[in-house]
């Protein structure tokens, strides 16, 4: 039976990009600098994939988001100081090149902000693989299905035409080749 998937929607952090450690450390450090109740690395790891505005509300309790920009600046300071040490998980670039060659529409739906994603694109050059990416500033943040729905509408596709390989790192390669190809 031939696969009918046309659109593949990837998360970025922890799925394609080996950034969990650096994101978690950046969140812990930013929270400490803000003077809020300390959080653990384990707590920070569980928030990866959420937008910084959602994380901010969770860790500060401030629904007005009055210090969101300050928190974001501190978080980015720590994250981008170390982001160059991270990179794609082993085998990801080869997998993306193969999928692109096979004609799949490759997209990213991420909780990362637009400026941060664009900055990482400058570092990694992932735009050569991806046809489109979407961030919380352009849609409701995860876990809302709005990002996926916008991608489906953009390419005039139905949900059954899309695949969303959800595991992280090396597991995503297995999932793509086992379930999608």
N, C-alpha and C positions, 0 to 999 in steps of 0.2 A: 504494500500500500504506500503510495507516494505521499509525502508530507505536504500539507497545504499551507503551512505557516509562511507568512510573507514578512511580517514585522516582528523584530525581536526587541524587547524593552529591557534594558539592563539598569540596575542600580549601579552606583559608582563606588562609593566607599565600602570596602570590605567585600565587594563582589569582583570588581575588576582591579581596583587600586588597593594595594596593601597598606592601608592607612590607619587601621584600627588603633594601633598603639599611639600614634601621633595625635589623632583626634581625641582620644581619651585623655591623654596627658594635657593637651591644650585646654580641654574643658575643665579639668581639675584645677589647673593653674589659673585660668581666668576666674573661676568661682572664688578661689582663695584670694586673688587680687581684689575682687569686688567686696571682700569682707563678709560674704554670706556664709551660712553653715557649710562646712566642708562636705564634699562628696567623695566617694571612693572611685577608683578606676573601674571597678565592676559596674557601678551605677552609670558612669559615663559611657562605658561600652554598650550598655542597653539603650542608650539614647541615640546611637549612631543611626543615621538615616532620617532623623527628624530635623526639621528646620531649626536654626538657632533661636527663632522667636518662640517656638514651642519649648525648647530646652530652657531658655531664659525664664519662661513662666514657671516651669517645673522647679527650677533650682532657686529662683528668687521669690516666688509667690506674688510677684508684681504683675497684675493683669493689665496695667496701663502701659507696660513696656517702656517706661520712662528712661531706663538706662540701657535699653537694648543696644544702641549704637556703641556705647562704651564697652559693654560685654562682648559684642561682635569684634570690635577692634582688638581687645585683649586676646580673645580666642584666636583671631587670625595672626596676631603677632607670634604666639607660641606655635601655632600649626605650621605656618609658612617658614618659620625658622628651621623646621625639621622635615618638611614635606619632600625636599629633594632627596632625602635618605630613603623615602618610600618609592614605590614604582608599581608597575603592573605585577600581578601574581605571575609566576612562571607559566609560560604557555599561552597566556591571554592574548598577547599581540598576534601570535600565529593563528589562534582560533578566530580572532576578529578579521584578520586578513582573508582567511579561508571563507568565512561567512560572507564577507563583502564580495569576494570573487564569485560565490555561488548566487549572488543577486539578492540577498536578504536586505531589507531596510533595517538598519541598525540605529537604535535610539537609546538615549539615557533619560531616565526619570529619577531625579535625585532630590534629596532634602537640602543639598548644598546650595548656597546663594549664587546668583548669577556672576557676581564679581569674582568669587572664589573659584567657581567652575571655569570661568574664562582664564583666570590666572594659571590654573592647573593645565588647561589646554595649551597655554603658551609653553609650559614646562615640558609636557608630555607629547604634544602634537596629536592628540587623539581625534581631532576633527577629520583626519584622513580616513578614519574608520566609520565615524558616525554621521548619519544623515541629518540628525536633529537631536537637540537635547532640551529638556524642560526642567525648570526650577520652581520653587514655591512662589517666587515673585511673579510668575506667569500663570499660576494655577493655585488651587487650594493645596496646602502641604499634605504629605502623607500623614495618616493612612487613607485619606480621601481618595476615591478612584478617579478624581477629576483629571489628573495628569494622564492616566492611561486613556481615558475617554477622549481627551483632546488629541492625543496621538492617533487614535483610531479615526477620528473625524478628519484630521489633517491628511491622512493617506486614504481616506474613504474606504476603510476596512471594517470588518465585523470582529467581535471579540475572538471568535474561533480562528481568525486569520493571524492572531498575534500569540507570541510566546513570551513568557517572563521568567527566564532562568533565575531563580531566587537564591540558590546556595552561594557560598562565598569561596573565593580563591580557586583552588584546583577543582573543587566540586562543581563549579559552574561549567568547566570544560566537559566533564563527564555528563552533566545534565543536558547540555546542548547537543552533544553527539549521540547520547542515548535516547533522549525523548523528543528532540526537535528535528534532527537530521535523519 
